[in-house]
């Protein structure tokens, strides 16, 4: 069924204009972003398929353009529109940090534990802060399935510098569920700290999140 076949106030656009966007369901909001479907398939149907294949709304934030392009009815233009919306959601979440608030380890664990619980692969978040410990940028890196961090220290530091950062947090998960650092994690972290210092950048902490807890390199030193 096409939107035009629905009664006027049941169409997402008209419903949003008349009652407010907060009255729309998740798939209706996505349908508005998608805009149109294809032969005998509405934007609402495409939105249903996207939600179904993603396993829920939360997982949409981790989608890549290649994931979206696999959905019939979503081309490059629609994929970029959706990804732009998802990126804004992430940035709005980051901007809720108080200007001079330095997150504690438990704050970070509680925030990212939910993200990682939906991910079956190793995933790394780089949180970049300025001199006043205000969050400037969050970079999400998809790095495969191994237990250890598999990106280079230089790559991380370059991102901090490019975003005019002075310090950063590194957070990643162990898909195995075990949050204890591997030998590779320990070696990588030591190398990252040393390289960061040479370039006048500070690593505030490296946090590993597992199924039932977390490990903080900063706390382990105290």
Residue, then its C-alpha position, 0 to 999 in steps of 0.5 A: x500500500x502506498x501513502x496515497x492510498x491511506x486516509x490523509x491523517x494516517x499518512x506519516x507526513x500529514x499525521x506529523x503535521x497535524x498531531x506532531x512528529x512525536x506521535x509517529x512510530x519508529x517505522x513512520x519516522x524512518x519512512x519520512x526520511x526514506x521518502x518513497x518506495x519502489x514498484x508496489x512497495x511503499x516507503x513504510x514497507x522499506x522502513x519496516x524491512x530496515x528495522x527488521x533486518x537491523x534488529x531494532x532502532x538502536x542498531x541503526x546507529x551502527x549501520x554503514x552505507x553498505x548495510x543500507x544499500x543492501x535494502x531494496x528501495x534505498x539508494x545512495x541518496x536515501x542512504x546518505x540522508x539516513x546516515x546523516x540523521x543517525x550521525x546527528x543523533x550521535x552528536x546530540x548525545x555527545x553534546x549533552x556532556x556538561x562543558x567542564x565535566x570529565x566523565x568518570x570510568x563508571x559514567x563511560x561504562x554505563x553509557x557504552x555498555x548498552x551500545x556494545x551489548x548490541x554488537x557481536x564484533x569488536x568495536x572501538x570508540x575514540x572520544x576526543x576532548x579539548x583542554x577543558x575536557x569538553x567532548x569535541x568528537x566521537x569516532x566509531x571504528x569497526x575493526x572485526x572480530x578479534x579480542x585485541x584492539x586492531x587499529x594503529x596508535x598513530x591512526x588514533x593520535x592523528x584523529x585527535x590532532x585533526x579534531x584539535x583535541x588535547x586528550x582522549x578516551x579509548x573504549x572497546x569491547x571484547x565479543x568473547x564477554x571477557x573484559x580482562x585485557x589481553x597481552x596485545x591490549x596491554x602492549x598496544x595501550x603502553x605504545x599508545x600512551x608513549x606515542x601520544x606523550x611525544x605528540x603532546x596528547x594525553x590518553x585519559x583512559x582505555x576501557x575494555x567492556x565485557x559482558x559482565x563488567x569492564x577494565x580500566x587501565x587508568x584505575x588499574x594503575x592506582 
